[in-house]
Amino acid sequence: MKKITLFLMLLVYTLNFSQTKLEDVKVETVKKGIRKSLTTTTNTSLVSSKELLKAACCNLAESFETNPSIDVNFSDALTGTKQIKMLGLTSPYLMITEENIPSVRGASQAFGLSFTPGTWVESIQITKGAGSVANGYESISGQINTELIKPMEDIPFFLNAYGASDSRFELNTHFNKIVSDKWATSFFIHGNTRVAKNDMNRDGFLDNPLGKQINMVNRWQYSNPETGWVSFINFKYMKDEKQTGQLEFDKNRDKFTTNYWGSEINTNRFDFTSKVGYVFKDMPYQSIGFQNAYSNHNQNSYFGLNQYAIEQQSYYSNLIFNSIINNTMHKFATGLNFTYDKYAEFVNLNDVGRTDNSVGGFFEYTFDNNDKFSYILGGRLDYHNRLGVFFTPRLHIRYNPWDKSVFRISAGRGKRAANIFAENQNLFASSRTFSVLDTNGKIYGLNPEIAWNYGFSFTQNFMLFGKPADVTFDFYRTDFQNQAVVDVMQSAQQVLFYNLKGKSFANSLQLDFNYEIAHHLNLRTAYKYYDISTDYLLGSFQRPLQAKHRFFANIEFATHIKEKGRQWKFDYTLNWLGSQQLPNTATNTVSEQLPNLSPSFAVMNTQITRTFSSFFEVYIGGENIGNYRQEKAILGSSNPFGTTFDTSIIYAPVFGQMYYAGLRFKIK
């Protein structure tokens, strides 16, 4: 016993005082930027802040360039805005939340993802298939939840400066203060601007808009482990201004004239959110939470002679109670939701505003034996002043048939009111006339959209040549009822909105293969096949501007971490897109017609990061380094007030090569 005691004393002495020996010992823990658990019931990927640093990641819309689950595309040839798709469906069919509070919806659908700077993000959870009933009834193809950096965990100061060859410049700063052992606060400031005019394809139009944005948030966190209370309070303000159009356009001279074609999109937004939670003492499995959110989104814009303005005032409230039945294998969550949306909306001075409100209750039961099997069965009953009374069921099942494998099944129903003008603003930048063919519905004359989503996935982890690898196969199908069809197949001079008269479905198949080729050298690949078809008035067509085949590959390499944290990081991403169905342009003059299908192409991005210490690093990178550009991005560019003008048929990059550089500085 004396010998053991003496040994322990010697060990403690060595660990505390023998610094010379400890400096030579380094333990490196490498965490993947995208992680998928074998034990979660839902098909969810966790994207960490490490993954977000692999690209410029200027805003949330650009945070998915290295993620195979999300497809990123440009929405038009003018605004530079990127839109995302999951399972082949655009973002309105996703539930996009910020810390589990709905964020990008209604008026913010077109540009809302660009209003969250990437440096604010701590992690992103991406769930395929219908999401939890606790978050509402609108989720159809999946859910994207963003977690912001928590004040209790943030560093005192962070600075990120960025500049690009397309004249875009950004500055992000974070200030954090631990006020006491229970209170902490953060203040984030983001600013970006684009000051120079670029016309790489020489069509007389700006490839990217001139603009500026100021974005601020103040976060407060309270945490008291002794009493079980925790709360978050957030205040946000954002002002975003964009100007685009012909190079010669002067907004002070040419606005609402036919001298030159131009457009402005000016948005002001204010958000307030609060979350209060209580964990019952001596019962850590039981908690109650109360979420509240208010937002005012005000956008004034014009596209040539088309005018569009929308102001949305929203209030959201969610009360959630979590507990168990007998033991922790049987859990449940139940609660109430309330949503209020007031839209002041004008399309070419025509008032199409409305007020929506809904109240609903939900119950979700989870069985998890912590071994091989778990499932989540949920349902909610809602009353909506325009959608009526309806029931929303959701089911997720997990089964681990053997070691390092998981099989998942999900099914669920979603329902939503399509904001046809806010979600399709890119079509205003064209000569198309807008026509709503149905008149009996309560949302612009349309009935609400209903869709069923169901699918399965299988993941297997294994060793290949002594290195870890994994393969995932998943398939999902979405069937629509009463879909709000956006018909650009009838004519190049009009866009028609009507409820689905036939069939509409989306099949999504994805095969992932990930492999650690060598220590610090990782390969991530994915093949995606989409079969998305809708019955239009002219017949059944594949969804326009959606590639049937896509291939993704990402290679990352990092050197060993040296003294003071010095390290090199290299990242390369390839996205190959097959041919895409293009909207009908047969009614245009021959010179302004496009083929039925686009050509296939590939886009390559790369980034190199040099970390000099744990406090300072610089990065340089390039996007679309192969310099692929869509040959004819704007139809009728020589006569923008003519009948063939259209900037919305974008299947490939417009700008071409873009290079950037930046730095990150921290005070810990």
Solvent accessible surface area in square Angstrom, and as a share of the most:
residue,aa,sasa,rsa
1,M,178,0.79
2,K,177,0.75
3,K,173,0.73
4,I,104,0.53
5,T,63,0.37
6,L,121,0.60
7,F,125,0.52
8,L,96,0.48
9,M,123,0.55
10,L,108,0.54
11,L,79,0.40
12,V,85,0.49
13,Y,134,0.51
14,T,54,0.31
15,L,99,0.49
16,N,84,0.43
17,F,139,0.58
18,S,33,0.21
19,Q,101,0.45
20,T,106,0.61
21,K,142,0.60
22,L,73,0.36
23,E,126,0.57
24,D,120,0.62
25,V,99,0.57
26,K,129,0.55
27,V,133,0.77
28,E,64,0.29
29,T,108,0.63
30,V,74,0.43
31,K,129,0.55
32,K,114,0.48
33,G,3,0.02
34,I,25,0.13
35,R,89,0.33
36,K,72,0.31
37,S,46,0.30
38,L,37,0.18
39,T,89,0.52
40,T,57,0.33
41,T,14,0.08
42,T,31,0.18
43,N,8,0.04
44,T,29,0.17
45,S,8,0.05
46,L,52,0.26
47,V,2,0.01
48,S,17,0.11
49,S,51,0.33
50,K,84,0.36
51,E,4,0.02
52,L,9,0.04
53,L,66,0.33
54,K,20,0.09
55,A,21,0.16
56,A,12,0.09
57,C,13,0.08
58,C,10,0.06
59,N,16,0.08
60,L,7,0.03
61,A,3,0.02
62,E,26,0.12
63,S,8,0.05
64,F,2,0.01
65,E,25,0.11
66,T,8,0.04
67,N,5,0.03
68,P,10,0.06
69,S,14,0.09
70,I,6,0.03
71,D,1,0.01
72,V,26,0.15
73,N,26,0.13
74,F,63,0.26
75,S,21,0.13
76,D,9,0.04
77,A,3,0.02
78,L,2,0.01
79,T,11,0.07
80,G,25,0.24
81,T,14,0.08
82,K,24,0.10
83,Q,55,0.25
84,I,0,0.00
85,K,9,0.04
86,M,0,0.00
87,L,6,0.03
88,G,2,0.02
89,L,0,0.00
90,T,39,0.23
91,S,9,0.06
92,P,18,0.12
93,Y,18,0.07
94,L,8,0.04
95,M,11,0.05
96,I,4,0.02
97,T,1,0.01
98,E,25,0.11
99,E,6,0.03
100,N,56,0.29
101,I,9,0.04
102,P,26,0.16
103,S,29,0.19
104,V,12,0.07
105,R,51,0.19
106,G,5,0.05
107,A,1,0.01
108,S,4,0.02
109,Q,19,0.08
110,A,31,0.24
111,F,14,0.06
112,G,5,0.05
113,L,11,0.06
114,S,22,0.14
115,F,19,0.08
116,T,15,0.09
117,P,2,0.01
118,G,5,0.05
119,T,26,0.15
120,W,1,0.00
121,V,3,0.02
122,E,53,0.24
123,S,14,0.09
124,I,0,0.00
125,Q,45,0.20
126,I,3,0.01
127,T,19,0.11
128,K,11,0.05
129,G,0,0.00
130,A,2,0.01
131,G,3,0.03
132,S,36,0.24
133,V,0,0.00
134,A,12,0.10
135,N,18,0.09
136,G,11,0.11
137,Y,23,0.09
138,E,44,0.20
139,S,2,0.01
140,I,2,0.01
141,S,0,0.00
142,G,0,0.00
143,Q,15,0.07
144,I,0,0.00
145,N,9,0.04
146,T,2,0.01
147,E,30,0.14
148,L,0,0.00
149,I,35,0.18
150,K,28,0.12
151,P,0,0.00
152,M,54,0.24
153,E,124,0.55
154,D,21,0.11
155,I,42,0.21
156,P,66,0.41
157,F,40,0.17
158,F,19,0.08
159,L,41,0.21
160,N,9,0.05
161,A,28,0.22
162,Y,14,0.05
163,G,20,0.19
164,A,11,0.08
165,S,68,0.44
166,D,9,0.05
167,S,13,0.08
168,R,38,0.14
169,F,98,0.41
170,E,9,0.04
171,L,92,0.46
172,N,3,0.01
173,T,18,0.11
174,H,2,0.01
175,F,90,0.38
176,N,17,0.09
177,K,128,0.54
178,I,86,0.44
179,V,80,0.46
180,S,48,0.31
181,D,118,0.61
182,K,61,0.26
183,W,93,0.33
184,A,0,0.00
185,T,19,0.11
186,S,1,0.01
187,F,75,0.31
188,F,0,0.00
189,I,52,0.26
190,H,4,0.02
191,G,22,0.21
192,N,31,0.16
193,T,45,0.26
194,R,31,0.11
195,V,100,0.58
196,A,44,0.34
197,K,100,0.42
198,N,24,0.12
199,D,29,0.15
200,M,86,0.38
201,N,38,0.19
202,R,219,0.80
203,D,36,0.19
204,G,26,0.25
205,F,1,0.00
206,L,3,0.02
207,D,6,0.03
208,N,14,0.07
209,P,7,0.05
210,L,32,0.16
211,G,21,0.20
212,K,121,0.51
213,Q,14,0.06
214,I,68,0.35
215,N,2,0.01
216,M,62,0.28
217,V,2,0.01
218,N,41,0.21
219,R,1,0.00
220,W,84,0.29
221,Q,18,0.08
222,Y,47,0.18
223,S,31,0.20
224,N,13,0.06
225,P,119,0.75
226,E,134,0.60
227,T,56,0.33
228,G,14,0.13
229,W,117,0.41
230,V,52,0.30
231,S,18,0.11
232,F,28,0.12
233,I,57,0.29
234,N,9,0.04
235,F,88,0.37
236,K,32,0.14
237,Y,81,0.31
238,M,7,0.03
239,K,79,0.34
240,D,7,0.03
241,E,47,0.21
242,K,29,0.12
243,Q,30,0.14
244,T,4,0.02
245,G,0,0.00
246,Q,30,0.13
247,L,53,0.26
248,E,93,0.42
249,F,8,0.03
250,D,57,0.30
251,K,88,0.37
252,N,136,0.70
253,R,136,0.50
254,D,1,0.00
255,K,84,0.36
256,F,90,0.38
257,T,49,0.28
258,T,88,0.51
259,N,87,0.45
260,Y,75,0.28
261,W,8,0.03
262,G,2,0.02
263,S,1,0.00
264,E,21,0.09
265,I,2,0.01
266,N,50,0.26
267,T,2,0.01
268,N,57,0.29
269,R,34,0.12
270,F,82,0.34
271,D,21,0.11
272,F,64,0.27
273,T,25,0.15
274,S,20,0.13
275,K,46,0.19
276,V,63,0.36
277,G,15,0.15
278,Y,45,0.17
279,V,59,0.34
280,F,56,0.23
281,K,127,0.54
282,D,142,0.74
283,M,67,0.30
284,P,109,0.68
285,Y,89,0.34
286,Q,29,0.13
287,S,26,0.17
288,I,66,0.34
289,G,19,0.19
290,F,89,0.37
291,Q,17,0.08
292,N,24,0.12
293,A,13,0.10
294,Y,80,0.30
295,S,15,0.10
296,N,35,0.18
297,H,4,0.02
298,N,51,0.26
299,Q,1,0.01
300,N,85,0.43
301,S,11,0.07
302,Y,9,0.03
303,F,8,0.03
304,G,5,0.05
305,L,94,0.47
306,N,31,0.16
307,Q,56,0.25
308,Y,1,0.00
309,A,27,0.21
310,I,2,0.01
311,E,50,0.22
312,Q,8,0.04
313,Q,62,0.27
314,S,13,0.09
315,Y,78,0.30
316,Y,20,0.08
317,S,16,0.11
318,N,0,0.00
319,L,69,0.35
320,I,31,0.16
321,F,57,0.24
322,N,55,0.28
323,S,10,0.06
324,I,33,0.17
325,I,76,0.39
326,N,143,0.73
327,N,63,0.32
328,T,69,0.40
329,M,70,0.31
330,H,49,0.22
331,K,90,0.38
332,F,38,0.16
333,A,13,0.10
334,T,43,0.25
335,G,13,0.12
336,L,109,0.54
337,N,10,0.05
338,F,76,0.32
339,T,25,0.15
340,Y,75,0.29
341,D,5,0.02
342,K,95,0.40
343,Y,11,0.04
344,A,44,0.34
345,E,0,0.00
346,F,81,0.34
347,V,14,0.08
348,N,65,0.33
349,L,136,0.68
350,N,96,0.49
351,D,102,0.53
352,V,43,0.25
353,G,32,0.30
354,R,22,0.08
355,T,46,0.27
356,D,8,0.04
357,N,50,0.26
358,S,7,0.05
359,V,74,0.42
360,G,5,0.05
361,G,23,0.22
362,F,8,0.03
363,F,98,0.41
364,E,23,0.11
365,Y,41,0.15
366,T,29,0.17
367,F,38,0.16
368,D,29,0.15
369,N,50,0.26
370,N,121,0.62
371,D,92,0.48
372,K,92,0.39
373,F,71,0.29
374,S,0,0.00
375,Y,59,0.22
376,I,30,0.15
377,L,97,0.48
378,G,8,0.07
379,G,15,0.14
380,R,4,0.02
381,L,104,0.52
382,D,4,0.02
383,Y,110,0.42
384,H,11,0.05
385,N,51,0.26
386,R,61,0.22
387,L,13,0.06
388,G,28,0.27
389,V,104,0.60
390,F,13,0.05
391,F,111,0.46
392,T,0,0.00
393,P,36,0.23
394,R,5,0.02
395,L,56,0.28
396,H,7,0.03
397,I,46,0.23
398,R,2,0.01
399,Y,98,0.37
400,N,16,0.08
401,P,32,0.20
402,W,146,0.51
403,D,110,0.57
404,K,98,0.42
405,S,0,0.00
406,V,1,0.00
407,F,69,0.29
408,R,9,0.03
409,I,73,0.37
410,S,9,0.06
411,A,34,0.26
412,G,1,0.01
413,R,40,0.15
414,G,1,0.01
415,K,16,0.07
416,R,12,0.04
417,A,15,0.12
418,A,8,0.06
419,N,9,0.05
420,I,3,0.01
421,F,13,0.05
422,A,0,0.00
423,E,38,0.17
424,N,24,0.12
425,Q,4,0.02
426,N,41,0.21
427,L,10,0.05
428,F,1,0.00
429,A,4,0.03
430,S,8,0.05
431,S,37,0.24
432,R,8,0.03
433,T,83,0.48
434,F,51,0.21
435,S,36,0.23
436,V,48,0.27
437,L,86,0.43
438,D,33,0.17
439,T,111,0.65
440,N,146,0.75
441,G,12,0.12
442,K,128,0.54
443,I,3,0.01
444,Y,39,0.15
445,G,13,0.13
446,L,3,0.02
447,N,65,0.33
448,P,19,0.12
449,E,1,0.00
450,I,19,0.10
451,A,1,0.00
452,W,87,0.30
453,N,2,0.01
454,Y,83,0.32
455,G,10,0.10
456,F,71,0.30
457,S,2,0.01
458,F,52,0.22
459,T,10,0.06
460,Q,34,0.15
461,N,49,0.25
462,F,65,0.27
463,M,111,0.49
464,L,57,0.28
465,F,179,0.75
466,G,58,0.56
467,K,62,0.26
468,P,54,0.34
469,A,5,0.04
470,D,18,0.09
471,V,44,0.25
472,T,6,0.03
473,F,69,0.29
474,D,4,0.02
475,F,61,0.26
476,Y,5,0.02
477,R,70,0.26
478,T,2,0.01
479,D,39,0.20
480,F,13,0.05
481,Q,87,0.39
482,N,56,0.29
483,Q,8,0.04
484,A,9,0.07
485,V,5,0.03
486,V,46,0.26
487,D,0,0.00
488,V,14,0.08
489,M,6,0.03
490,Q,59,0.26
491,S,16,0.10
492,A,6,0.05
493,Q,48,0.21
494,Q,50,0.22
495,V,0,0.00
496,L,10,0.05
497,F,0,0.00
498,Y,1,0.01
499,N,11,0.06
500,L,19,0.09
501,K,132,0.56
502,G,40,0.39
503,K,154,0.65
504,S,4,0.03
505,F,44,0.18
506,A,2,0.01
507,N,21,0.11
508,S,5,0.03
509,L,50,0.25
510,Q,5,0.02
511,L,79,0.40
512,D,16,0.08
513,F,64,0.27
514,N,40,0.20
515,Y,29,0.11
516,E,42,0.19
517,I,73,0.37
518,A,41,0.32
519,H,94,0.42
520,H,16,0.07
521,L,46,0.23
522,N,38,0.19
523,L,38,0.19
524,R,28,0.10
525,T,21,0.12
526,A,2,0.02
527,Y,75,0.28
528,K,7,0.03
529,Y,66,0.25
530,Y,4,0.02
531,D,32,0.17
532,I,2,0.01
533,S,14,0.09
534,T,3,0.02
535,D,42,0.22
536,Y,17,0.06
537,L,89,0.44
538,L,100,0.50
539,G,31,0.30
540,S,71,0.46
541,F,60,0.25
542,Q,51,0.23
543,R,40,0.15
544,P,19,0.12
545,L,38,0.19
546,Q,12,0.06
547,A,1,0.01
548,K,72,0.30
549,H,73,0.32
550,R,13,0.05
551,F,76,0.32
552,F,4,0.02
553,A,13,0.10
554,N,2,0.01
555,I,69,0.35
556,E,29,0.13
557,F,79,0.33
558,A,21,0.17
559,T,36,0.21
560,H,104,0.47
561,I,74,0.38
562,K,132,0.56
563,E,119,0.53
564,K,140,0.59
565,G,23,0.22
566,R,110,0.40
567,Q,19,0.08
568,W,106,0.37
569,K,77,0.33
570,F,77,0.32
571,D,13,0.07
572,Y,74,0.28
573,T,3,0.02
574,L,43,0.21
575,N,27,0.14
576,W,88,0.31
577,L,9,0.05
578,G,3,0.03
579,S,49,0.31
580,Q,2,0.01
581,Q,27,0.12
582,L,3,0.02
583,P,8,0.05
584,N,33,0.17
585,T,5,0.03
586,A,71,0.55
587,T,77,0.45
588,N,11,0.06
589,T,86,0.50
590,V,128,0.74
591,S,85,0.55
592,E,25,0.11
593,Q,68,0.30
594,L,31,0.16
595,P,85,0.53
596,N,118,0.60
597,L,96,0.48
598,S,4,0.03
599,P,70,0.44
600,S,55,0.36
601,F,14,0.06
602,A,38,0.30
603,V,24,0.14
604,M,59,0.26
605,N,22,0.11
606,T,43,0.25
607,Q,6,0.03
608,I,59,0.30
609,T,7,0.04
610,R,52,0.19
611,T,13,0.08
612,F,86,0.36
613,S,27,0.17
614,S,53,0.34
615,F,96,0.40
616,F,70,0.29
617,E,17,0.08
618,V,48,0.28
619,Y,4,0.01
620,I,99,0.50
621,G,9,0.09
622,G,1,0.01
623,E,42,0.19
624,N,7,0.04
625,I,46,0.24
626,G,45,0.43
627,N,63,0.32
628,Y,65,0.25
629,R,78,0.29
630,Q,3,0.01
631,E,168,0.75
632,K,71,0.30
633,A,5,0.04
634,I,7,0.03
635,L,3,0.01
636,G,4,0.04
637,S,25,0.16
638,S,109,0.70
639,N,89,0.46
640,P,15,0.09
641,F,66,0.28
642,G,14,0.13
643,T,96,0.56
644,T,21,0.12
645,F,2,0.01
646,D,5,0.03
647,T,0,0.00
648,S,6,0.04
649,I,3,0.02
650,I,8,0.04
651,Y,21,0.08
652,A,5,0.04
653,P,15,0.10
654,V,13,0.07
655,F,24,0.10
656,G,4,0.04
657,Q,66,0.30
658,M,20,0.09
659,Y,104,0.40
660,Y,14,0.05
661,A,49,0.38
662,G,12,0.11
663,L,59,0.29
664,R,8,0.03
665,F,73,0.31
666,K,56,0.24
667,I,84,0.43
668,K,126,0.53
